[in-house]
Amino acid sequence: MRLLIADKLDERPLKALGVLGLEVLCRPELNAEELANALTDVNILVVRSTKVTKAAIEAAPALNLIIRAGAGVNTIDVDAASERGVYVSNCPGRNASAVAELVMGLVLALDRRIVDATVGLRAGRWEKGALQDAPGLRGRRLGVAGLGSIGKLVLEHGASFGMEASAWSRSFSPARARELGVGHAASLVKLAAASDVLSVHLPFSPQTAGIIDERVLNALPDGAIFINTARAEVVDYPALERAIKAKGLRVGLDVFPSEPKGSSGSFQPAILESGRVYGTPHIGASTDQAQRAIVEEVCRIVRSFLTEEDVPNVVNVCKQTPARFCLVLRARDRVGVLANVSSVIKRHGLNIEEVTNTIFQGAVAACTKLRLSGRPSETCLAEIRAFEEVMHVDVIPLPNLA
Protein backbone atom coordinates (compact mmCIF):
# COMPACT_ATOMS: atom_id res chain seq x y z
CA MET A 1 0.00 0.00 0.00
CA ARG A 2 1.27 3.47 -0.95
CA LEU A 3 1.00 6.79 0.88
CA LEU A 4 1.82 10.05 -0.90
CA ILE A 5 2.70 13.24 1.00
CA ALA A 6 1.98 16.06 -1.45
CA ASP A 7 2.98 18.97 0.79
CA LYS A 8 5.79 20.17 3.03
CA LEU A 9 5.52 18.08 6.19
CA ASP A 10 7.95 16.27 8.45
CA GLU A 11 7.77 12.89 6.72
CA ARG A 12 9.93 11.05 9.25
CA PRO A 13 7.08 9.99 11.58
CA LEU A 14 5.05 8.89 8.57
CA LYS A 15 7.93 6.88 7.14
CA ALA A 16 8.02 4.99 10.43
CA LEU A 17 4.67 3.54 9.39
CA GLY A 18 6.62 1.36 6.98
CA VAL A 19 6.47 -1.35 9.65
CA LEU A 20 2.80 -1.71 8.68
CA GLY A 21 3.77 -2.45 5.10
CA LEU A 22 3.23 1.12 3.93
CA GLU A 23 5.41 2.65 1.20
CA VAL A 24 5.73 6.40 1.86
CA LEU A 25 6.39 8.75 -1.08
CA CYS A 26 7.24 12.44 -0.56
CA ARG A 27 6.41 14.87 -3.41
CA PRO A 28 5.98 18.30 -1.76
CA GLU A 29 6.57 20.08 -5.06
CA LEU A 30 3.34 18.83 -6.63
CA ASN A 31 0.65 21.38 -7.45
CA ALA A 32 -3.06 20.74 -8.05
CA GLU A 33 -2.59 20.11 -11.77
CA GLU A 34 0.37 17.76 -11.34
CA LEU A 35 -1.27 15.79 -8.56
CA ALA A 36 -3.58 13.82 -10.88
CA ASN A 37 -0.65 12.20 -12.69
CA ALA A 38 0.98 11.20 -9.39
CA LEU A 39 -2.00 9.34 -7.90
CA THR A 40 -2.27 6.33 -10.20
CA ASP A 41 -1.15 3.74 -7.62
CA VAL A 42 -1.62 5.77 -4.42
CA ASN A 43 -3.90 4.46 -1.67
CA ILE A 44 -3.56 7.24 0.93
CA LEU A 45 -2.96 10.93 0.14
CA VAL A 46 -1.79 13.50 2.69
CA VAL A 47 -2.00 17.21 1.85
CA ARG A 48 -1.88 20.49 3.69
CA SER A 49 -2.46 23.39 1.29
CA THR A 50 -2.27 21.51 -2.02
CA LYS A 51 -5.70 21.41 -3.63
CA VAL A 52 -7.23 18.01 -4.36
CA THR A 53 -9.58 18.48 -7.31
CA LYS A 54 -12.27 16.27 -8.77
CA ALA A 55 -9.96 15.51 -11.70
CA ALA A 56 -7.24 14.30 -9.34
CA ILE A 57 -9.64 12.07 -7.41
CA GLU A 58 -11.07 10.57 -10.59
CA ALA A 59 -7.53 9.82 -11.81
CA ALA A 60 -6.81 7.79 -8.66
CA PRO A 61 -8.58 4.40 -8.89
CA ALA A 62 -6.71 2.95 -5.87
CA LEU A 63 -7.25 5.96 -3.59
CA ASN A 64 -8.99 5.05 -0.32
CA LEU A 65 -8.24 7.94 2.03
CA ILE A 66 -7.37 11.66 1.81
CA ILE A 67 -6.04 13.36 4.94
CA ARG A 68 -5.73 17.12 5.30
CA ALA A 69 -2.88 17.88 7.69
CA GLY A 70 -4.76 20.73 9.32
CA ALA A 71 -8.23 21.85 10.33
CA GLY A 72 -10.98 22.03 7.72
CA VAL A 73 -11.13 20.39 4.31
CA ASN A 74 -11.63 23.44 2.09
CA THR A 75 -8.75 22.42 -0.20
CA ILE A 76 -10.36 19.06 -1.03
CA ASP A 77 -13.33 18.35 -3.33
CA VAL A 78 -15.20 16.37 -0.68
CA ASP A 79 -18.22 15.77 -2.92
CA ALA A 80 -16.02 14.16 -5.58
CA ALA A 81 -14.38 11.98 -2.93
CA SER A 82 -17.77 10.89 -1.60
CA GLU A 83 -18.93 9.94 -5.08
CA ARG A 84 -15.89 7.65 -5.40
CA GLY A 85 -16.21 6.16 -1.89
CA VAL A 86 -12.99 7.84 -0.71
CA TYR A 87 -12.72 8.77 2.96
CA VAL A 88 -11.76 12.38 3.75
CA SER A 89 -10.29 13.15 7.17
CA ASN A 90 -8.53 16.07 8.83
CA CYS A 91 -6.73 17.10 12.02
CA PRO A 92 -9.03 19.49 13.90
CA GLY A 93 -7.81 21.28 16.98
CA ARG A 94 -4.16 20.27 16.64
CA ASN A 95 -3.08 23.81 15.75
CA ALA A 96 -5.49 25.50 18.16
CA SER A 97 -2.86 26.56 20.69
CA ALA A 98 -0.66 28.10 18.01
CA VAL A 99 -3.50 30.17 16.50
CA ALA A 100 -4.84 31.27 19.90
CA GLU A 101 -1.35 32.39 20.92
CA LEU A 102 -1.05 34.47 17.74
CA VAL A 103 -4.44 36.05 18.45
CA MET A 104 -3.30 37.24 21.86
CA GLY A 105 0.00 38.38 20.38
CA LEU A 106 -1.85 40.55 17.88
CA VAL A 107 -4.18 41.90 20.56
CA LEU A 108 -1.26 42.88 22.81
CA ALA A 109 0.70 44.31 19.90
CA LEU A 110 -2.24 46.46 18.78
CA ASP A 111 -3.09 47.63 22.27
CA ARG A 112 0.50 48.67 23.01
CA ARG A 113 1.39 49.53 19.38
CA ILE A 114 4.47 47.33 19.62
CA VAL A 115 5.09 47.23 15.87
CA ASP A 116 4.91 51.01 15.53
CA ALA A 117 7.31 51.41 18.45
CA THR A 118 9.78 48.92 16.97
CA VAL A 119 9.67 50.53 13.52
CA GLY A 120 10.26 53.93 15.10
CA LEU A 121 13.25 52.74 17.13
CA ARG A 122 14.77 51.01 14.10
CA ALA A 123 14.47 54.31 12.23
CA GLY A 124 16.21 56.14 15.09
CA ARG A 125 13.07 57.74 16.57
CA TRP A 126 12.29 57.87 20.32
CA GLU A 127 8.48 58.24 20.29
CA LYS A 128 7.61 57.65 23.92
CA GLY A 129 5.19 60.55 24.04
CA ALA A 130 3.16 59.35 21.07
CA LEU A 131 3.07 55.69 22.12
CA GLN A 132 2.85 55.69 25.91
CA ASP A 133 -0.95 55.92 26.08
CA ALA A 134 -2.63 52.49 25.75
CA PRO A 135 -6.05 51.35 27.02
CA GLY A 136 -4.73 48.05 28.45
CA LEU A 137 -6.63 44.75 28.50
CA ARG A 138 -7.75 44.14 32.10
CA GLY A 139 -11.47 44.76 32.45
CA ARG A 140 -12.01 45.26 28.74
CA ARG A 141 -14.63 43.25 26.83
CA LEU A 142 -13.51 40.34 24.64
CA GLY A 143 -15.91 38.94 22.03
CA VAL A 144 -15.27 35.61 20.30
CA ALA A 145 -17.19 34.65 17.17
CA GLY A 146 -17.05 30.88 16.76
CA LEU A 147 -16.48 28.38 19.56
CA GLY A 148 -14.35 25.63 18.12
CA SER A 149 -11.06 24.59 19.70
CA ILE A 150 -9.38 27.91 18.90
CA GLY A 151 -12.24 30.12 20.04
CA LYS A 152 -12.42 28.36 23.41
CA LEU A 153 -8.68 28.81 23.95
CA VAL A 154 -8.92 32.51 23.09
CA LEU A 155 -11.62 32.84 25.76
CA GLU A 156 -9.29 31.16 28.26
CA HIS A 157 -6.35 33.39 27.32
CA GLY A 158 -8.51 36.49 27.53
CA ALA A 159 -9.64 35.49 31.02
CA SER A 160 -5.99 35.21 32.11
CA PHE A 161 -5.59 38.89 31.18
CA GLY A 162 -8.65 39.79 33.22
CA MET A 163 -10.88 40.46 30.20
CA GLU A 164 -14.67 40.11 30.36
CA ALA A 165 -15.57 37.55 27.70
CA SER A 166 -18.67 36.97 25.57
CA ALA A 167 -19.20 34.64 22.63
CA TRP A 168 -21.50 33.79 19.74
CA SER A 169 -21.97 30.80 17.49
CA ARG A 170 -25.05 29.28 15.89
CA SER A 171 -25.16 26.45 18.41
CA PHE A 172 -24.05 28.44 21.47
CA SER A 173 -26.82 28.56 24.07
CA PRO A 174 -27.23 30.66 27.23
CA ALA A 175 -26.93 27.44 29.27
CA ARG A 176 -23.61 26.59 27.63
CA ALA A 177 -22.43 30.17 28.22
CA ARG A 178 -23.15 29.78 31.94
CA GLU A 179 -21.15 26.52 31.97
CA LEU A 180 -18.16 28.31 30.40
CA GLY A 181 -18.55 31.36 32.60
CA VAL A 182 -18.85 33.77 29.67
CA GLY A 183 -21.52 36.07 28.31
CA HIS A 184 -23.95 34.94 25.63
CA ALA A 185 -24.56 37.11 22.55
CA ALA A 186 -27.79 36.50 20.66
CA SER A 187 -26.30 37.66 17.35
CA LEU A 188 -23.03 38.76 15.78
CA VAL A 189 -24.20 42.36 15.77
CA LYS A 190 -24.89 42.22 19.52
CA LEU A 191 -21.55 40.51 20.13
CA ALA A 192 -19.73 43.27 18.22
CA ALA A 193 -21.58 46.01 20.10
CA ALA A 194 -20.42 44.47 23.40
CA SER A 195 -16.77 43.96 22.39
CA ASP A 196 -13.74 46.18 22.81
CA VAL A 197 -11.84 43.31 21.17
CA LEU A 198 -13.59 41.05 18.63
CA SER A 199 -11.80 37.90 17.42
CA VAL A 200 -13.21 35.79 14.58
CA HIS A 201 -12.92 31.97 14.61
CA LEU A 202 -15.61 30.85 12.18
CA PRO A 203 -15.10 28.13 9.54
CA PHE A 204 -15.77 29.04 5.93
CA SER A 205 -18.94 27.66 4.37
CA PRO A 206 -21.70 29.02 2.12
CA GLN A 207 -23.51 30.03 5.34
CA THR A 208 -20.56 31.99 6.77
CA ALA A 209 -19.32 33.70 3.58
CA GLY A 210 -19.12 37.43 4.37
CA ILE A 211 -20.95 36.91 7.68
CA ILE A 212 -18.79 39.61 9.32
CA ASP A 213 -20.41 42.32 7.24
CA GLU A 214 -20.93 46.08 7.43
CA ARG A 215 -23.64 45.77 10.09
CA VAL A 216 -21.38 43.75 12.38
CA LEU A 217 -18.35 46.00 11.85
CA ASN A 218 -20.33 49.20 12.33
CA ALA A 219 -21.63 47.84 15.64
CA LEU A 220 -18.10 47.78 17.10
CA PRO A 221 -17.26 50.63 19.49
CA ASP A 222 -14.99 53.38 18.15
CA GLY A 223 -11.33 52.41 18.56
CA ALA A 224 -12.08 48.70 19.05
CA ILE A 225 -9.62 45.97 18.11
CA PHE A 226 -10.68 43.48 15.42
CA ILE A 227 -8.82 40.20 14.81
CA ASN A 228 -9.24 37.68 11.98
CA THR A 229 -7.03 34.59 12.01
CA ALA A 230 -9.75 32.30 10.61
CA ARG A 231 -10.61 32.69 6.91
CA ALA A 232 -10.60 35.81 4.76
CA GLU A 233 -13.87 34.73 3.13
CA VAL A 234 -15.90 35.14 6.33
CA VAL A 235 -15.16 38.89 6.50
CA ASP A 236 -16.29 41.62 4.11
CA TYR A 237 -12.86 43.23 3.66
CA PRO A 238 -14.04 46.35 1.75
CA ALA A 239 -16.47 46.97 4.63
CA LEU A 240 -13.61 46.42 7.08
CA GLU A 241 -11.50 49.06 5.30
CA ARG A 242 -14.37 51.53 5.57
CA ALA A 243 -14.87 50.73 9.27
CA ILE A 244 -11.16 51.28 9.98
CA LYS A 245 -11.47 54.82 8.67
CA ALA A 246 -14.91 55.59 10.10
CA LYS A 247 -14.48 54.10 13.55
CA GLY A 248 -10.72 54.20 14.09
CA LEU A 249 -10.51 50.42 14.45
CA ARG A 250 -7.17 48.76 15.07
CA VAL A 251 -6.98 45.47 13.18
CA GLY A 252 -4.86 42.31 13.32
CA LEU A 253 -5.00 39.94 10.33
CA ASP A 254 -3.38 36.61 9.54
CA VAL A 255 -5.56 35.94 6.48
CA PHE A 256 -6.12 38.05 3.38
CA PRO A 257 -8.13 37.85 0.17
CA SER A 258 -6.12 36.60 -2.83
CA GLU A 259 -3.12 35.38 -0.84
CA PRO A 260 -0.07 34.24 -2.86
CA LYS A 261 0.01 30.45 -3.32
CA GLY A 262 3.67 29.97 -2.48
CA SER A 263 5.55 30.39 0.77
CA SER A 264 7.33 33.54 -0.46
CA GLY A 265 6.79 36.29 -2.99
CA SER A 266 5.47 39.82 -3.41
CA PHE A 267 2.21 40.80 -1.68
CA GLN A 268 1.02 44.27 -0.68
CA PRO A 269 -2.60 44.25 0.51
CA ALA A 270 -4.13 47.70 0.34
CA ILE A 271 -5.74 47.29 3.77
CA LEU A 272 -2.30 47.74 5.40
CA GLU A 273 -1.93 51.27 4.02
CA SER A 274 -4.01 52.84 6.79
CA GLY A 275 -1.25 52.18 9.33
CA ARG A 276 -3.88 50.83 11.74
CA VAL A 277 -3.55 47.21 10.61
CA TYR A 278 -0.95 44.70 11.80
CA GLY A 279 -0.58 41.63 9.65
CA THR A 280 1.12 38.24 9.51
CA PRO A 281 1.38 36.08 6.35
CA HIS A 282 -1.01 33.25 7.29
CA ILE A 283 1.30 31.75 9.91
CA GLY A 284 -1.27 31.11 12.64
CA ALA A 285 -0.65 27.36 12.73
CA SER A 286 3.06 27.58 12.02
CA THR A 287 4.75 26.71 15.27
CA ASP A 288 6.97 23.69 15.75
CA GLN A 289 4.60 22.40 18.43
CA ALA A 290 1.57 22.65 16.15
CA GLN A 291 3.30 21.00 13.21
CA ARG A 292 4.46 18.08 15.36
CA ALA A 293 0.95 17.65 16.74
CA ILE A 294 -0.55 17.65 13.26
CA VAL A 295 1.89 15.04 11.91
CA GLU A 296 1.26 12.89 14.98
CA GLU A 297 -2.48 13.09 14.28
CA VAL A 298 -1.94 12.15 10.61
CA CYS A 299 0.01 9.09 11.79
CA ARG A 300 -2.80 8.17 14.18
CA ILE A 301 -5.38 8.38 11.39
CA VAL A 302 -3.27 6.25 9.03
CA ARG A 303 -2.51 3.68 11.71
CA SER A 304 -6.17 3.41 12.68
CA PHE A 305 -7.24 3.05 9.05
CA LEU A 306 -4.71 0.27 8.43
CA THR A 307 -5.07 -1.70 11.66
CA GLU A 308 -8.53 -0.95 13.07
CA GLU A 309 -10.53 -0.35 9.87
CA ASP A 310 -11.62 2.98 11.34
CA VAL A 311 -11.06 6.55 10.12
CA PRO A 312 -10.78 9.14 12.91
CA ASN A 313 -12.10 12.63 12.11
CA VAL A 314 -13.78 11.46 8.91
CA VAL A 315 -15.95 14.26 7.43
CA ASN A 316 -17.83 12.61 4.55
CA VAL A 317 -19.60 9.61 6.05
CA CYS A 318 -23.39 9.90 6.41
CA LYS A 319 -24.30 11.05 9.89
CA GLN A 320 -27.75 9.54 9.41
CA THR A 321 -28.30 6.34 7.46
CA PRO A 322 -30.67 6.54 4.47
CA ALA A 323 -31.95 3.09 5.51
CA ARG A 324 -35.52 2.84 6.79
CA PHE A 325 -35.66 -0.77 8.01
CA CYS A 326 -33.21 -3.15 9.64
CA LEU A 327 -33.36 -6.86 8.84
CA VAL A 328 -31.88 -8.79 11.78
CA LEU A 329 -30.71 -12.22 10.67
CA ARG A 330 -29.59 -15.05 12.96
CA ALA A 331 -27.95 -17.78 10.93
CA ARG A 332 -25.25 -20.44 10.86
CA ASP A 333 -21.75 -19.06 10.25
CA ARG A 334 -21.28 -20.83 6.92
CA VAL A 335 -19.99 -19.96 3.47
CA GLY A 336 -22.55 -18.35 1.16
CA VAL A 337 -25.24 -17.46 3.71
CA LEU A 338 -24.93 -13.69 3.26
CA ALA A 339 -24.51 -14.05 -0.49
CA ASN A 340 -27.78 -16.00 -0.71
CA VAL A 341 -29.67 -13.51 1.47
CA SER A 342 -28.24 -10.55 -0.47
CA SER A 343 -29.33 -12.06 -3.78
CA VAL A 344 -32.92 -12.37 -2.51
CA ILE A 345 -32.92 -8.76 -1.27
CA LYS A 346 -31.55 -7.58 -4.63
CA ARG A 347 -34.17 -9.52 -6.55
CA HIS A 348 -36.88 -7.74 -4.57
CA GLY A 349 -35.49 -4.30 -5.48
CA LEU A 350 -34.12 -3.31 -2.09
CA ASN A 351 -30.72 -1.73 -1.45
CA ILE A 352 -28.52 -2.76 1.48
CA GLU A 353 -27.28 0.54 2.92
CA GLU A 354 -25.21 -0.78 5.84
CA VAL A 355 -24.11 -4.15 7.19
CA THR A 356 -22.82 -5.26 10.60
CA ASN A 357 -21.96 -8.87 11.33
CA THR A 358 -21.26 -10.41 14.75
CA ILE A 359 -19.79 -13.90 15.20
CA PHE A 360 -20.61 -15.69 18.44
CA GLN A 361 -18.26 -17.78 20.56
CA GLY A 362 -17.35 -21.02 18.83
CA ALA A 363 -17.93 -19.51 15.36
CA VAL A 364 -21.09 -21.56 14.89
CA ALA A 365 -23.65 -18.78 14.69
CA ALA A 366 -23.74 -15.16 13.55
CA CYS A 367 -26.08 -12.20 13.88
CA THR A 368 -26.19 -9.93 10.85
CA LYS A 369 -27.93 -6.55 10.71
CA LEU A 370 -28.78 -5.45 7.18
CA ARG A 371 -30.07 -1.89 7.00
CA LEU A 372 -32.34 -1.66 3.99
CA SER A 373 -33.76 1.13 1.82
CA GLY A 374 -37.30 -0.19 2.31
CA ARG A 375 -39.40 -2.79 4.06
CA PRO A 376 -38.96 -6.34 2.70
CA SER A 377 -42.21 -7.98 1.63
CA GLU A 378 -43.53 -11.16 3.22
CA THR A 379 -42.57 -13.00 0.04
CA CYS A 380 -39.00 -11.71 0.38
CA LEU A 381 -38.84 -12.76 4.04
CA ALA A 382 -40.26 -16.19 3.26
CA GLU A 383 -37.51 -16.77 0.69
CA ILE A 384 -34.85 -15.80 3.23
CA ARG A 385 -36.35 -18.04 5.93
CA ALA A 386 -36.34 -20.94 3.47
CA PHE A 387 -32.53 -21.20 3.57
CA GLU A 388 -31.61 -24.05 5.92
CA GLU A 389 -28.81 -22.01 7.55
CA VAL A 390 -31.24 -19.24 8.62
CA MET A 391 -32.53 -19.61 12.20
CA HIS A 392 -34.58 -16.43 12.61
CA VAL A 393 -35.41 -13.15 10.85
CA ASP A 394 -36.77 -9.92 12.31
CA VAL A 395 -37.62 -6.60 10.62
CA ILE A 396 -37.23 -3.45 12.72
CA PRO A 397 -38.36 0.01 11.51
CA LEU A 398 -35.63 2.62 11.88
CA PRO A 399 -36.49 6.13 13.13
CA ASN A 400 -36.65 8.75 10.41
CA LEU A 401 -34.75 11.71 11.87
CA ALA A 402 -34.62 13.76 8.68
N, C-alpha and C positions, 0 to 999 in steps of 0.2 A: 504494500500500500504506500502511496506517495503523498507527501505533504509539501505544498509550495508556499513559501513566504514571499509575498509580492510587495514588500514594503521594508523600510528600515526598522528592524527590530533586533534585539539581542537574540540571535538564533541558537546560542549555546544551550540554554535549557531545553529548547525544542529538539535539538539534535540528540539530547540524552534520551529522547523517546524512542530512539533506534532499538532499544532493548525490547520494544514491543513489536518489532518487525516493520518499523516505519522508516521509509527513506525520505529524508528531509532535503528539499531543494531551496536555495536562497537566490531570488532574482529581484532585489529591491529596485532595480532600474526600470522595471516594466511599467508602462503606462496603460491606460484603459484600452487603447487600441491594440497594443501588443499582447495584452493578457490573453485574448482569445486563442492565439496561436500557441500559447504555453500551457494550456489546460487539457490537452488531449488525453493524457494518461494520469491526470491528477485526481486524487480522491478527496483531499482536504485542502482548502485554500484559506490562508491567513492574510488579511489586509489591514491596513490602518487608514490611510487616506486615499489609496488607489481605488478608483471607481470600478465596480463590478457590474457590467452592463448586461442586458438581456442577450446580446450577441455573444458575449463571453460565456455566459451560462449555457446557452444552447450549443456552443462549440465544445462543451465538456461532458461527454457521455458518462464518464466514470465518476463525476463529482458527486459527493455525498453530503459534504458539510462545508459551509463558509463561515469563518469566524472573523468578526471585526475586533481588532485589538484596541478597543476603546468603547466608550458609551455610545449608544445610538447605532442605527444601521442606515443612515441617510446616504451613504456612498454605495449601497448595494441595492440592486433591483430585486426587492423581496418578492414581489408578485411573480416575476419570472422564475425565481428559485422555487416558489411554492408550486407553480405549474409543472415543474420538473421533479418534484418530490425531493428537493435539496433542503436540508436543514440550514437555517441561518441563526447564528448565535452571536453574542457580544459580551463585553466585560463591564457591566454597569457598576458604578460606584468605586472602581479601583483607582480612579484619578481624582476622587472627590476631595481628598485632603489637599492635593496640590492646587486645585482650582480655588478652593475656599481660602487658602493661604494667599493666593494672588489677589483675590477680592479684597481682603483686609489690607494687603500691601497697597493697593490702589486707593482705598479709602483713607488710610493714614497719609499717603503721599499727597492726595488732593487736599486734605484738611490742613496739613502743615506746609503745603506747596514745596515739597522736598525737591522735585525736579527743577522748579524755577530757581530755587536757592543754589542747587548744584551747578546749573548752567551759569548763573551769575558769578559764582566763585571761580569757575573755570575760565571765565572771561575777565577775571581780575576785578570783579565788582563786589563790594561789601554792602549788601542791601538789607541790613538788619531792620531798619525802620520800616521798609515796605513789606517785609515778610514776617514780622514778629507777631502780628495779630492773627490768631486762628481760633475758630469756635471751640475746638476740642470735641471729643466723642462722648465722654461720660454724660449720661442723662439725655442724650439726643435720641431721636426716634429712628430706628432701623426697620425698613420694610423689605421683605423678601417675597418675590414673585416666583412661585414654583417650589415645591417641597420634596424634591428628590434627595438623593444622598448629599449633594453639594449644598442645596438650600438649607438643609437641617444643620450642616456644619457651620454655615455662615451665621445662622441664628446663635449657635453655641459660641462662636468666636465673638460675635457682637455682645453677647451677655458678659463675656470676660472683660470687655472694655466698659461695662456698666451702661450699655445702650438699652433702650426700651424697645423691644422687638414686637413686630406684627407681621402677619403673613397672609398670603392668598394663594389658593390653587383651586381648580374646579372641584376637587374632592375634599377640600379642607373644611371641616365642620367646626362650629363653636366648641363642641365637646372635645374634639381632638386638640384644639387650641388650648383649652384648659389643661389637658394632659401635658402639653409641651410647655405650659407656662408662658405663652405668648398671646398677643392680641389677635383677634380674628377680623379680617377685612372682608366685607361682603362683595366687593368688586375691586378690580384693578384701579379704577379711578379713586375709590375711597382709600385704598392702600397708599396710593401716591400722595393724596392730600394729607395723610397722617405720617409722612416719611420725610425726615431730614436727609436720610440716605436711603436710596432705593436700589436694590441689587436684583438683577433678572437672572433666573435659573429655569427657564421654560424650554422644553424640547421643541424642535421645529416640526410642525405638521400643518396640513391645510387649515386646521382650526386655530393654530397659533400664529400663522403668517401675519405680520404687521399688527399683532395684538397690542403691543406698546405703541399706541397711536397718539395723535395730537391731543385727544381728550385726556389721556393718561398723563402725558408729559406736561400739559398746561395745568394739571391739578397739583403738580409738585410745588412746594413753597419756593419763593425766590431764594436763590443762592444754594439750593439743595445739591447734593451729590448724587449722580446717577451712574450706575455701574452695569456694564453688559459683558459678561464672560461666557455667555451661553451660545447663541446663534445670531448672526447679523439679521437673518430673515424675520426674526420675531419683533424687531424694532423698526419703526418708520424713521429711517435716518434723515431724510429731508426735514421731517417734523422735529427731529431732535436738534438739528442745526438751528432751526428757527427758535426753539425753546432755549437754547444756549444763549442766544442774543437777547431774547425777550425777558428771560427770567434770571439771567446770570448764573445758569447752572454750571457746576464743575463736573466733568465727565471722565470716567475711566473705561477704556474699551480694550478688549483683547480680541474682538472679532469685528470684521469690516466687510461691507459689500465688495464683491469682485476682488477678493484676495488673490495674490499671485499663487500659482500652483506649486512652485518649487519652494525650497527651503531658503533661498536667497534671491535677490533681485532688486529692482527699482519699484518703489511704491510710495506714493505721496497722497494719501487721502485728504480731500479738501476740508474735512471736518476738523483736522488738526490746526488749521490756520487761525482759528479764533484765539489760540493760546490758553484756552480754558479746558482743553482736553489732553489727558495723558493716555498714551497708548502703548500696548505691547503686541508683538506680531504673532498672535494666536499661539501663545506658549503656556496657556493655563495648565495643561496636563504634563508639561515637560519638566518634571523633576526626576532625578534618578530613582527616588523611592516609588513614584507613580509608575514609571516604566517597568521597574522590576515587578511590581504588583500586577501589572497588566499581563506581562509575559507569563508569570506564574499562573494567572487565571486561564490564559490560553492553553497552557500545558494541562491544567485540570480538566478543561473541556475536552481536549483531545483524548486524554487518558480515560475519561469517563465514557466517551463515545466508543473507544476501542475495546474496553474491558467490561463495561457495565451496560452497554447498549442503551445509554441514556445521554441526552444532550442538555447540560446545564445552560440556563439563560436563553433557551431557544425562543425565538420571537414569532415564528410563522407556523406553529401548530395550532389547530383549532382549539379555542378555549372551551367551546361547547360543541359536542358531537352533533352532526346532522342526523344521526340515527334516531328513530322514533320508537323502536321496540328492541328488546333484548331476548334472544333465544338462548336459554340456558340448557346445555346438553350434558348429561352424564352418560359416559360411554366407556367401553373397554379401550385401554391404551394400545391400540393395534394399528398396523400400517393401513392407510387408505380410508380410515373412518372419516376424517375431516374432508378429504377429497370427495367422498361420496355425498356427504351432507351438503358441501358447497355446490356440487353439481345440481342437486335438487333445488336449492335456493336460487341458483342462476336460472334454471329452467322455468321457475315461477316468476321471473322478472324482478327479483329483489336484489339490492346491492348490499354486500357486507361492508359496513363502514369501519368497524373496529373488531379486533379479535383478542381475547385473552384466554390462555390455556393453563390450567393447573394440573400437575401430576401428583397423585396421592402416593403415600408411602407404599413401597413394594412395586411401584410402576405397573399396577394392574388396571387401575381406573383413572379417568381424567374428567375434569369438569371444564367445559369450554363455554365461554360467553361470546356469542356472535351478535353484535349490535347491527341491526338491519334498518334499511331505509323505509320499510313499511311492515305491516303486520302479515305474517305468513298465513295463508288460508288453511282450513282444516285438511284439504287435500294434500297440501305441501307437508303439513305436520305428520299426516298419516304415512306418507312416503318415507319420511325421516325415521319414524318409529318402526318401520318395517325392517330396517337393517338390524341384523341379529346382534351387532355389537352395541347398539343403543339401548340404554337401561331406562332413561327417563328424559322427557322434554318439557320445559316450561316456557311460556311466553310472558314477558313482563313489559308493560308500557313504560316508556321513559318520559320523565317530565319535559315538557316543552317550555324552555326558559327564554325563548326568543322574545 
